[in-house]
Amino acid sequence: LKVFGPLGEKQEMFVERIMVGVNQITELINDLLDIGRIEAGLNMEMKTCDLASIAREVAEQLKDAAAHRSQELVYRPSAEAALLMGNDVRLRQVITNLVGNAIKYTPEEGEIRLSVRLKDSSVLLCVEDNGIGIPAGDLPFIFDKFYRVESEETSDVLGTGLGLSICKSVVDRHGGQIWAESELGTGSTF
């Protein structure tokens, strides 16, 4: 663009809109490719992983994003190693999606809690927030592909509607379960 000289104010606005659109399309294509690979079982080599360690790394990576919104991201590790057979790349993706959503849907100065604990013979990972919550009528559909909760509070939140579907596909491939509990105006727990 610089080859043609400086851009006017209106041209800058159009270029910015185009760039946002390109980024959204790129994210959608990447998510579609990702979910296809996950459902096909590609790149899903399993090995012993410590979910607590992966969660700690994700919390460190996203701490700045939460701080940028004046939110507190609190990580509560398991007292002991949370070992399981899994794909560390995909498990990291699940935790990143869940914590990223909590950051997006929690107002400024909110709190997001990430915890990993052992429960019976299972490893339980929880992402809790005190955000806007999910209406009860939407809860059964939030893991469906392209499903997005439509409300005044979510109108400015960008996304493809595939993040939670990707999480569900990964968790299913690991033989686990994923669910959400939420109360409108109070927050959500995944």
N, CA, C and O of each residue as an XYZ file, in Angstrom:
760
protein
N       0.814     -1.195      0.000
C       0.000      0.000      0.000
C       0.859      1.261      0.000
O       0.475      2.278     -0.578
N       1.999      1.196      0.636
C       2.847      2.373      0.714
C       3.379      2.777     -0.655
O       3.789      3.923     -0.842
N       3.380      1.847     -1.621
C       3.844      2.135     -2.973
C       2.988      3.226     -3.597
O       3.475      4.025     -4.397
N       1.722      3.259     -3.232
C       0.797      4.212     -3.827
C       0.705      5.525     -3.052
O      -0.081      6.400     -3.417
N       1.476      5.673     -2.013
C       1.480      6.904     -1.234
C       0.629      6.783      0.008
O       0.058      5.727      0.280
N       0.543      7.862      0.761
C      -0.222      7.822      2.025
C      -1.715      7.637      1.757
O      -2.249      8.079      0.739
N      -2.362      6.971      2.704
C      -3.794      6.722      2.599
C      -4.568      7.808      3.336
O      -4.119      8.332      4.355
N      -5.729      8.130      2.803
C      -6.607      9.071      3.477
C      -7.303      8.405      4.643
O      -7.199      7.193      4.833
N      -8.010      9.198      5.420
C      -8.690      8.682      6.614
C      -9.709      7.597      6.255
O      -9.786      6.570      6.930
N     -10.484      7.822      5.202
C     -11.494      6.860      4.776
C     -10.826      5.583      4.257
O     -11.286      4.476      4.534
N      -9.744      5.750      3.508
C      -9.019      4.591      2.989
C      -8.441      3.760      4.133
O      -8.482      2.530      4.092
N      -7.906      4.424      5.143
C      -7.372      3.719      6.319
C      -8.474      2.899      6.988
O      -8.245      1.765      7.406
N      -9.670      3.481      7.085
C     -10.799      2.793      7.700
C     -11.153      1.538      6.880
O     -11.392      0.474      7.451
N     -11.186      1.662      5.547
C     -11.509      0.515      4.698
C     -10.443     -0.564      4.802
O     -10.767     -1.750      4.872
N      -9.189     -0.173      4.813
C      -8.096     -1.138      4.939
C      -8.204     -1.880      6.268
O      -7.986     -3.090      6.329
N      -8.543     -1.149      7.333
C      -8.692     -1.776      8.648
C      -9.830     -2.800      8.630
O      -9.683     -3.898      9.166
N     -10.958     -2.446      8.018
C     -12.089     -3.371      7.924
C     -11.716     -4.615      7.114
O     -12.089     -5.733      7.469
N     -10.982     -4.407      6.033
C     -10.550     -5.533      5.203
C      -9.651     -6.454      6.015
O      -9.799     -7.674      5.950
N      -8.732     -5.894      6.768
C      -7.811     -6.699      7.571
C      -8.560     -7.495      8.643
O      -8.224     -8.652      8.896
N      -9.560     -6.898      9.268
C     -10.365     -7.610     10.259
C     -11.080     -8.780      9.580
O     -11.109     -9.886     10.118
N     -11.659     -8.536      8.398
C     -12.344     -9.582      7.656
C     -11.402    -10.717      7.265
O     -11.756    -11.889      7.389
N     -10.211    -10.376      6.795
C      -9.223    -11.385      6.420
C      -8.838    -12.226      7.638
O      -8.729    -13.448      7.541
N      -8.634    -11.572      8.779
C      -8.287    -12.301     10.004
C      -9.412    -13.232     10.435
O      -9.153    -14.352     10.874
N     -10.665    -12.781     10.314
C     -11.804    -13.623     10.697
C     -11.929    -14.836      9.781
O     -12.177    -15.945     10.252
N     -11.760    -14.634      8.484
C     -11.831    -15.748      7.528
C     -10.697    -16.732      7.772
O     -10.903    -17.945      7.719
N      -9.504    -16.221      8.039
C      -8.351    -17.078      8.321
C      -8.603    -17.910      9.570
O      -8.307    -19.104      9.589
N      -9.149    -17.291     10.615
C      -9.465    -18.015     11.850
C     -10.502    -19.100     11.585
O     -10.381    -20.213     12.099
N     -11.520    -18.783     10.788
C     -12.561    -19.756     10.467
C     -11.973    -20.947      9.704
O     -12.261    -22.098     10.031
N     -11.158    -20.672      8.699
C     -10.550    -21.751      7.912
C      -9.668    -22.623      8.801
O      -9.725    -23.850      8.723
N      -8.851    -21.990      9.647
C      -7.985    -22.760     10.545
C      -8.788    -23.622     11.503
O      -8.430    -24.772     11.757
N      -9.876    -23.070     12.039
C     -10.728    -23.841     12.949
C     -11.391    -25.017     12.225
O     -11.477    -26.117     12.772
N     -11.861    -24.782     10.993
C     -12.488    -25.863     10.230
C     -11.488    -26.974      9.921
O     -11.812    -28.156     10.041
N     -10.283    -26.599      9.528
C      -9.253    -27.587      9.266
C      -8.909    -28.356     10.546
O      -8.726    -29.573     10.532
N      -8.828    -27.619     11.637
C      -8.493    -28.214     12.923
C      -9.532    -29.237     13.354
O      -9.189    -30.352     13.749
N     -10.789    -28.861     13.277
C     -11.841    -29.779     13.724
C     -11.893    -31.009     12.819
O     -12.183    -32.110     13.286
N     -11.616    -30.829     11.534
C     -11.559    -31.972     10.619
C     -10.445    -32.934     10.988
O     -10.638    -34.149     10.975
N      -9.270    -32.389     11.321
C      -8.138    -33.234     11.716
C      -8.439    -33.969     13.022
O      -8.129    -35.151     13.163
N      -9.040    -33.267     13.966
C      -9.356    -33.879     15.268
C     -10.358    -35.013     15.080
O     -10.164    -36.112     15.598
N     -11.444    -34.740     14.328
C     -12.471    -35.758     14.128
C     -11.939    -36.958     13.349
O     -12.423    -38.078     13.517
N     -10.938    -36.720     12.493
C     -10.331    -37.822     11.737
C      -9.268    -38.553     12.551
O      -8.759    -39.590     12.126
N      -8.936    -38.011     13.718
C      -7.932    -38.640     14.572
C      -6.502    -38.388     14.123
O      -5.586    -39.086     14.557
N      -6.299    -37.398     13.257
C      -4.951    -37.082     12.788
C      -4.174    -36.316     13.854
O      -4.749    -35.525     14.601
N      -2.893    -36.548     13.920
C      -2.016    -35.866     14.877
C      -2.518    -35.990     16.311
O      -2.481    -35.024     17.073
N      -2.983    -37.171     16.670
C      -3.515    -37.394     18.019
C      -2.697    -38.448     18.760
O      -3.251    -39.299     19.457
N      -1.384    -38.386     18.606
C      -0.532    -39.333     19.318
C      -0.702    -39.101     20.819
O      -0.637    -37.970     21.300
N      -0.917    -40.180     21.533
C      -1.147    -40.103     22.975
C       0.113    -40.523     23.726
O       0.824    -41.446     23.329
N       0.361    -39.816     24.822
C       1.467    -40.160     25.715
C       1.071    -39.699     27.112
O       0.053    -39.026     27.277
N       1.849    -40.046     28.094
C       1.554    -39.613     29.457
C       1.769    -38.109     29.568
O       2.839    -37.602     29.234
N       0.749    -37.399     30.038
C       0.789    -35.938     30.190
C       0.400    -35.581     31.615
O      -0.356    -36.300     32.269
N       0.925    -34.465     32.081
C       0.512    -33.910     33.373
C      -0.395    -32.714     33.082
O       0.086    -31.637     32.731
N      -1.700    -32.905     33.229
C      -2.663    -31.847     32.918
C      -2.444    -30.612     33.785
O      -2.681    -29.490     33.338
N      -1.995    -30.811     35.009
C      -1.726    -29.670     35.899
C      -0.605    -28.802     35.336
O      -0.675    -27.575     35.399
N       0.413    -29.429     34.793
C       1.539    -28.702     34.205
C       1.103    -27.930     32.956
O       1.492    -26.779     32.761
N       0.295    -28.575     32.116
C      -0.209    -27.906     30.908
C      -1.078    -26.716     31.300
O      -0.960    -25.642     30.709
N      -1.945    -26.895     32.287
C      -2.823    -25.808     32.743
C      -2.004    -24.644     33.291
O      -2.335    -23.485     33.041
N      -0.943    -24.937     34.034
C      -0.083    -23.878     34.574
C       0.546    -23.061     33.439
O       0.607    -21.834     33.513
N       1.016    -23.752     32.385
C       1.610    -23.065     31.231
C       0.594    -22.161     30.541
O       0.914    -21.029     30.179
N      -0.628    -22.655     30.359
C      -1.678    -21.858     29.723
C      -2.013    -20.645     30.584
O      -2.180    -19.543     30.061
N      -2.112    -20.837     31.893
C      -2.405    -19.720     32.797
C      -1.330    -18.641     32.676
O      -1.644    -17.451     32.647
N      -0.082    -19.049     32.607
C       1.012    -18.077     32.453
C       0.902    -17.348     31.121
O       1.117    -16.137     31.062
N       0.573    -18.063     30.054
C       0.457    -17.461     28.729
C      -0.685    -16.456     28.640
O      -0.567    -15.443     27.950
N      -1.782    -16.725     29.328
C      -2.976    -15.873     29.207
C      -3.125    -14.853     30.326
O      -4.077    -14.072     30.332
N      -2.204    -14.854     31.260
C      -2.274    -13.908     32.383
C      -2.286    -12.460     31.897
O      -3.033    -11.633     32.419
N      -1.453    -12.155     30.893
C      -1.406    -10.790     30.360
C      -2.702    -10.396     29.669
O      -3.145     -9.255     29.799
N      -3.326    -11.331     28.928
C      -4.595    -11.043     28.260
C      -5.674    -10.700     29.291
O      -6.478     -9.791     29.083
N      -5.681    -11.440     30.402
C      -6.641    -11.148     31.472
C      -6.316     -9.807     32.127
O      -7.212     -9.004     32.388
N      -5.042     -9.572     32.387
C      -4.629     -8.309     33.023
C      -4.976     -7.112     32.138
O      -5.322     -6.041     32.638
N      -4.882     -7.300     30.827
C      -5.226     -6.229     29.878
C      -6.683     -5.807     30.042
O      -7.036     -4.658     29.774
N      -7.524     -6.738     30.481
C      -8.939     -6.431     30.735
C      -9.200     -6.208     32.230
O     -10.345     -6.255     32.681
N      -8.141     -5.969     32.981
C      -8.233     -5.757     34.431
C      -8.896     -6.934     35.143
O      -9.595     -6.751     36.140
N      -8.675     -8.132     34.629
C      -9.216     -9.341     35.230
C      -8.096    -10.065     35.968
O      -6.912     -9.892     35.680
N      -8.513    -10.873     36.921
C      -7.545    -11.695     37.635
C      -7.726    -13.145     37.189
O      -8.820    -13.703     37.271
N      -6.641    -13.737     36.719
C      -6.637    -15.144     36.339
C      -5.895    -15.903     37.423
O      -4.692    -15.722     37.611
N      -6.625    -16.755     38.138
C      -6.071    -17.490     39.270
C      -5.961    -18.959     38.887
O      -6.932    -19.565     38.434
N      -4.775    -19.526     39.070
C      -4.580    -20.954     38.798
C      -4.418    -21.688     40.116
O      -3.589    -21.324     40.949
N      -5.225    -22.731     40.293
C      -5.146    -23.572     41.492
C      -4.724    -24.970     41.064
O      -5.541    -25.742     40.562
N      -3.458    -25.296     41.260
C      -2.966    -26.606     40.807
C      -3.414    -27.738     41.721
O      -3.819    -27.532     42.865
N      -3.326    -28.924     41.173
C      -3.579    -30.132     41.938
C      -2.440    -30.315     42.932
O      -1.308    -29.924     42.649
N      -2.718    -30.894     44.075
C      -1.679    -31.157     45.071
C      -0.704    -32.209     44.571
O       0.452    -32.250     44.992
N      -1.175    -33.054     43.677
C      -0.308    -34.083     43.113
C      -0.405    -34.034     41.588
O      -1.300    -33.392     41.039
N       0.512    -34.709     40.913
C       0.517    -34.726     39.453
C      -0.813    -35.261     38.938
O      -1.352    -36.232     39.468
N      -1.333    -34.618     37.902
C      -2.603    -35.017     37.296
C      -2.290    -35.721     35.975
O      -2.480    -35.162     34.895
N      -1.808    -36.952     36.088
C      -1.331    -37.689     34.918
C      -2.470    -38.371     34.180
O      -3.392    -38.910     34.793
N      -2.394    -38.339     32.857
C      -3.345    -39.023     32.014
C      -2.703    -39.307     30.664
O      -1.686    -38.709     30.312
N      -3.300    -40.220     29.914
C      -2.851    -40.486     28.552
C      -3.545    -39.480     27.653
O      -4.773    -39.423     27.590
N      -2.736    -38.684     26.956
C      -3.351    -37.673     26.111
C      -2.381    -37.061     25.133
O      -1.194    -37.388     25.098
N      -2.922    -36.172     24.348
C      -2.137    -35.415     23.389
C      -1.958    -34.020     23.975
O      -2.914    -33.248     24.052
N      -0.733    -33.699     24.389
C      -0.505    -32.444     25.105
C      -0.837    -31.216     24.267
O      -1.280    -30.207     24.816
N      -0.635    -31.276     22.951
C      -0.949    -30.126     22.088
C      -2.450    -29.873     22.093
O      -2.889    -28.732     22.239
N      -3.234    -30.924     21.935
C      -4.694    -30.767     21.893
C      -5.265    -30.412     23.266
O      -6.210    -29.628     23.354
N      -4.708    -30.974     24.334
C      -5.173    -30.625     25.675
C      -4.884    -29.154     25.974
O      -5.702    -28.464     26.583
N      -3.720    -28.684     25.544
C      -3.371    -27.267     25.699
C      -4.380    -26.395     24.929
O      -4.783    -25.333     25.403
N      -4.776    -26.861     23.741
C      -5.749    -26.138     22.928
C      -7.094    -26.023     23.654
O      -7.722    -24.964     23.636
N      -7.530    -27.103     24.284
C      -8.800    -27.084     25.026
C      -8.735    -26.059     26.156
O      -9.632    -25.229     26.300
N      -7.688    -26.120     26.942
C      -7.571    -25.212     28.089
C      -7.468    -23.767     27.607
O      -8.071    -22.869     28.195
N      -6.709    -23.547     26.545
C      -6.571    -22.194     25.990
C      -7.916    -21.666     25.508
O      -8.253    -20.509     25.758
N      -8.694    -22.511     24.811
C     -10.022    -22.085     24.349
C     -10.941    -21.742     25.515
O     -11.629    -20.722     25.492
N     -10.948    -22.602     26.540
C     -11.853    -22.374     27.671
C     -11.478    -21.116     28.454
O     -12.343    -20.307     28.791
N     -10.188    -20.957     28.738
C      -9.757    -19.764     29.480
C      -9.927    -18.520     28.606
O     -10.333    -17.468     29.099
N      -9.619    -18.637     27.314
C      -9.803    -17.506     26.397
C     -11.248    -17.058     26.342
O     -11.527    -15.859     26.335
N     -12.183    -18.021     26.303
C     -13.610    -17.672     26.332
C     -13.974    -16.980     27.639
O     -14.718    -15.999     27.641
N     -13.456    -17.486     28.739
C     -13.758    -16.865     30.038
C     -13.283    -15.414     30.045
O     -13.971    -14.535     30.564
N     -12.117    -15.165     29.473
C     -11.608    -13.790     29.400
C     -12.532    -12.931     28.529
O     -12.858    -11.800     28.891
N     -12.952    -13.475     27.372
C     -13.805    -12.711     26.449
C     -15.171    -12.391     27.045
O     -15.714    -11.312     26.808
N     -15.733    -13.331     27.824
C     -17.111    -13.168     28.292
C     -17.210    -12.735     29.754
O     -18.288    -12.783     30.347
N     -16.095    -12.317     30.327
C     -16.104    -11.794     31.693
C     -15.810    -10.301     31.623
O     -14.851     -9.887     30.971
N     -16.620     -9.497     32.283
C     -16.382     -8.048     32.238
C     -15.064     -7.670     32.913
O     -14.462     -8.457     33.644
N     -14.648     -6.460     32.644
C     -13.433     -5.951     33.276
C     -13.542     -6.082     34.786
O     -14.620     -5.962     35.368
N     -12.399     -6.332     35.399
C     -12.263     -6.516     36.843
C     -12.916     -7.802     37.339
O     -13.153     -7.965     38.536
N     -13.205     -8.715     36.412
C     -13.756    -10.005     36.792
C     -12.650    -10.966     37.199
O     -11.466    -10.630     37.178
N     -13.065    -12.163     37.569
C     -12.101    -13.171     37.993
C     -12.350    -14.473     37.225
O     -13.490    -14.896     37.032
N     -11.257    -15.086     36.797
C     -11.290    -16.379     36.139
C     -10.442    -17.326     36.977
O      -9.301    -17.014     37.319
N     -11.007    -18.487     37.306
C     -10.284    -19.472     38.107
C     -10.087    -20.739     37.280
O     -11.036    -21.289     36.720
N      -8.857    -21.182     37.217
C      -8.499    -22.416     36.521
C      -7.986    -23.377     37.574
O      -7.087    -23.039     38.344
N      -8.551    -24.569     37.610
C      -8.093    -25.541     38.604
C      -8.023    -26.926     37.994
O      -8.752    -27.254     37.057
N      -7.135    -27.725     38.544
C      -6.991    -29.129     38.166
C      -6.946    -29.911     39.461
O      -6.185    -29.584     40.372
N      -7.779    -30.961     39.540
C      -7.750    -31.800     40.738
C      -8.091    -33.238     40.363
O      -8.707    -33.520     39.335
N      -7.668    -34.112     41.231
C      -7.982    -35.520     41.047
C      -9.294    -35.800     41.774
O      -9.494    -35.371     42.911
N     -10.182    -36.526     41.100
C     -11.464    -36.867     41.709
C     -11.749    -38.321     41.370
O     -11.951    -38.673     40.208
N     -11.763    -39.151     42.390
C     -11.888    -40.599     42.214
C     -10.755    -41.055     41.292
O      -9.586    -40.846     41.616
N     -11.071    -41.665     40.165
C     -10.011    -42.116     39.255
C      -9.910    -41.201     38.036
O      -9.380    -41.600     36.999
N     -10.418    -39.979     38.160
C     -10.428    -39.034     37.047
C      -9.634    -37.788     37.371
O      -9.346    -37.490     38.530
N      -9.291    -37.073     36.325
C      -8.680    -35.754     36.456
C      -9.752    -34.754     36.053
O     -10.334    -34.867     34.974
N     -10.016    -33.781     36.907
C     -11.057    -32.787     36.659
C     -10.415    -31.426     36.474
O      -9.733    -30.923     37.366
N     -10.639    -30.834     35.309
C     -10.165    -29.488     35.027
C     -11.385    -28.579     35.029
O     -12.388    -28.883     34.384
N     -11.307    -27.468     35.749
C     -12.420    -26.521     35.805
C     -11.941    -25.129     35.426
O     -10.893    -24.665     35.876
N     -12.737    -24.473     34.585
C     -12.533    -23.057     34.282
C     -13.812    -22.367     34.726
O     -14.890    -22.610     34.184
N     -13.673    -21.500     35.726
C     -14.826    -20.790     36.295
C     -14.638    -19.301     36.091
O     -13.520    -18.790     36.156
N     -15.743    -18.604     35.843
C     -15.663    -17.146     35.741
C     -16.880    -16.521     36.401
O     -17.866    -17.198     36.691
N     -16.792    -15.235     36.630
C     -17.948    -14.498     37.151
C     -18.436    -13.543     36.062
O     -18.734    -12.375     36.314
N     -18.505    -14.083     34.836
C     -18.888    -13.304     33.663
C     -20.380    -13.215     33.462
O     -21.169    -13.320     34.401
N     -20.752    -13.015     32.189
C     -22.147    -12.732     31.852
C     -23.044    -13.951     31.950
O     -24.263    -13.810     32.046
N     -22.472    -15.141     31.928
C     -23.261    -16.362     32.024
C     -23.921    -16.727     30.706
O     -23.879    -15.967     29.738
N     -24.523    -17.889     30.687
C     -25.162    -18.433     29.484
C     -26.623    -18.720     29.821
O     -26.900    -19.374     30.826
N     -27.562    -18.244     29.002
C     -28.971    -18.542     29.263
C     -29.220    -20.052     29.254
O     -28.627    -20.780     28.458
N     -30.093    -20.513     30.136
C     -30.385    -21.948     30.270
C     -30.814    -22.560     28.943
O     -30.473    -23.709     28.664
N     -31.544    -21.831     28.129
C     -32.008    -22.340     26.842
C     -30.895    -22.563     25.836
O     -31.061    -23.338     24.894
N     -29.769    -21.902     26.018
C     -28.630    -22.037     25.107
C     -27.664    -23.144     25.534
O     -26.936    -23.679     24.698
N     -27.647    -23.489     26.805
C     -26.671    -24.464     27.324
C     -26.615    -25.788     26.553
O     -25.517    -26.290     26.313
N     -27.758    -26.379     26.152
C     -27.664    -27.664     25.444
C     -26.967    -27.582     24.082
O     -26.589    -28.612     23.523
N     -26.795    -26.384     23.547
C     -26.291    -26.237     22.180
C     -24.886    -25.644     22.086
O     -24.337    -25.554     20.987
N     -24.295    -25.243     23.199
C     -23.045    -24.478     23.122
C     -21.865    -25.259     22.562
O     -20.884    -24.652     22.133
N     -21.931    -26.592     22.553
C     -20.835    -27.387     21.990
C     -21.085    -27.769     20.531
O     -20.271    -28.464     19.923
N     -22.215    -27.313     19.967
C     -22.522    -27.566     18.562
C     -21.674    -26.655     17.671
O     -21.357    -25.525     18.042
N     -21.319    -27.160     16.503
C     -20.537    -26.363     15.554
C     -21.317    -25.110     15.157
O     -22.511    -25.165     14.860
N     -20.621    -24.002     15.161
C     -21.109    -22.681     14.735
C     -22.162    -22.073     15.656
O     -22.702    -21.010     15.347
N     -22.466    -22.717     16.775
C     -23.479    -22.160     17.682
C     -22.857    -21.031     18.496
O     -21.798    -21.194     19.103
N     -23.516    -19.913     18.499
C     -23.080    -18.774     19.308
C     -24.292    -18.220     20.045
O     -25.376    -18.102     19.474
N     -24.104    -17.885     21.298
C     -25.178    -17.272     22.074
C     -25.337    -15.842     21.570
O     -24.389    -15.056     21.572
N     -26.540    -15.526     21.145
C     -26.823    -14.189     20.621
C     -27.489    -13.354     21.705
O     -28.591    -13.663     22.158
N     -26.813    -12.304     22.107
C     -27.393    -11.390     23.084
C     -26.697    -10.038     22.934
O     -25.705     -9.902     22.218
N     -27.234     -9.070     23.613
C     -26.647     -7.730     23.582
C     -25.217     -7.750     24.129
O     -24.346     -7.036     23.633
N     -24.983     -8.578     25.160
C     -23.667     -8.656     25.786
C     -22.625     -9.335     24.897
O     -21.429     -9.088     25.057
N     -23.059    -10.186     23.962
C     -22.120    -10.942     23.130
C     -21.965    -10.373     21.727
O     -21.182    -10.895     20.933
N     -22.693     -9.318     21.414
C     -22.699     -8.812     20.037
C     -21.333     -8.317     19.567
O     -21.050     -8.368     18.371
N     -20.490     -7.846     20.463
C     -19.188     -7.323     20.042
C     -18.050     -8.333     20.233
O     -16.889     -7.999     19.999
N     -18.370     -9.566     20.654
C     -17.354    -10.597     20.849
C     -17.172    -11.356     19.541
O     -18.120    -11.937     19.012
N     -15.948    -11.345     19.027
C     -15.653    -12.029     17.777
C     -15.364    -13.499     18.026
O     -14.875    -13.873     19.092
N     -15.667    -14.322     17.046
C     -15.370    -15.751     17.137
C     -16.035    -16.498     16.008
O     -16.913    -15.965     15.330
N     -15.616    -17.740     15.802
C     -16.138    -18.543     14.700
C     -17.307    -19.425     15.113
O     -18.014    -19.951     14.254
N     -17.519    -19.595     16.408
C     -18.543    -20.528     16.863
C     -18.062    -21.971     16.821
O     -18.866    -22.902     16.882
N     -16.735    -22.157     16.716
C     -16.174    -23.503     16.658
C     -15.316    -23.850     17.867
O     -14.963    -25.015     18.047
N     -14.975    -22.887     18.689
C     -14.063    -23.122     19.811
C     -14.542    -24.205     20.756
O     -13.779    -25.117     21.078
N     -15.787    -24.132     21.212
C     -16.294    -25.139     22.145
C     -16.522    -26.475     21.448
O     -16.404    -27.528     22.074
N     -16.847    -26.442     20.162
C     -16.985    -27.676     19.398
C     -15.637    -28.380     19.275
O     -15.560    -29.606     19.368
N     -14.573    -27.600     19.066
C     -13.226    -28.166     19.028
C     -12.891    -28.785     20.381
O     -12.359    -29.893     20.446
N     -13.202    -28.074     21.451
C     -12.954    -28.605     22.804
C     -13.657    -29.945     22.993
O     -13.064    -30.903     23.488
N     -14.925    -30.003     22.596
C     -15.691    -31.245     22.761
C     -15.072    -32.374     21.940
O     -14.959    -33.499     22.427
N     -14.675    -32.092     20.714
C     -14.065    -33.128     19.865
C     -12.791    -33.674     20.492
O     -12.560    -34.883     20.489
N     -11.958    -32.773     21.033
C     -10.702    -33.205     21.661
C     -10.996    -34.047     22.898
O     -10.412    -35.115     23.081
N     -11.899    -33.567     23.743
C     -12.235    -34.294     24.973
C     -12.830    -35.658     24.631
O     -12.499    -36.653     25.275
N     -13.705    -35.714     23.624
C     -14.279    -36.994     23.197
C     -13.185    -37.949     22.734
O     -13.211    -39.132     23.075
N     -12.220    -37.447     21.958
C     -11.103    -38.276     21.463
C     -10.274    -38.830     22.617
O      -9.642    -39.878     22.483
N     -10.276    -38.127     23.749
C      -9.533    -38.566     24.929
C     -10.383    -39.453     25.841
O      -9.915    -39.891     26.891
N     -11.630    -39.717     25.441
C     -12.508    -40.559     26.256
C     -13.031    -39.842     27.483
O     -13.443    -40.476     28.454
N     -13.016    -38.516     27.439
C     -13.475    -37.736     28.584
C     -14.855    -37.157     28.371
O     -15.556    -37.505     27.421
N     -15.230    -36.270     29.268
C     -16.524    -35.586     29.200
C     -16.296    -34.099     29.393
O     -15.410    -33.691     30.145
N     -17.088    -33.298     28.718
C     -17.048    -31.855     28.912
C     -18.486    -31.374     29.062
O     -19.381    -31.824     28.347
N     -18.692    -30.467     29.987
C     -20.015    -29.897     30.205
C     -19.852    -28.503     30.792
O     -18.762    -28.096     31.193
N     -20.953    -27.795     30.830
C     -20.941    -26.438     31.377
C     -22.113    -26.264     32.317
O     -23.194    -26.819     32.121
N     -21.860    -25.476     33.344
C     -22.915    -25.042     34.267
C     -22.852    -23.527     34.256
O     -21.767    -22.945     34.275
N     -24.006    -22.892     34.227
C     -23.989    -21.441     34.136
C     -25.266    -20.842     34.694
O     -26.335    -21.452     34.680
N     -25.110    -19.642     35.177
C     -26.250    -18.870     35.629
C     -26.107    -17.477     35.034
O     -25.084    -16.815     35.206
N     -27.130    -17.049     34.344
C     -27.115    -15.754     33.660
C     -26.807    -14.636     34.657
O     -27.453    -14.518     35.698
N     -25.816    -13.827     34.320
C     -25.433    -12.702     35.169
C     -24.512    -13.060     36.312
O     -24.051    -12.170     37.026
N     -24.230    -14.338     36.507
C     -23.402    -14.779     37.625
C     -22.080    -15.386     37.156
O     -21.048    -15.217     37.805
N     -22.119    -16.090     36.030
C     -20.899    -16.703     35.517
C     -21.107    -18.119     35.045
O     -22.216    -18.651     35.067
N     -20.005    -18.721     34.615
C     -20.046    -20.072     34.058
C     -18.915    -20.911     34.591
O     -17.875    -20.391     34.996
N     -19.121    -22.214     34.591
C     -18.088    -23.188     34.927
C     -18.066    -24.229     33.826
O     -19.096    -24.816     33.496
N     -16.888    -24.457     33.254
C     -16.678    -25.498     32.249
C     -15.768    -26.553     32.842
O     -15.447    -27.537     32.177
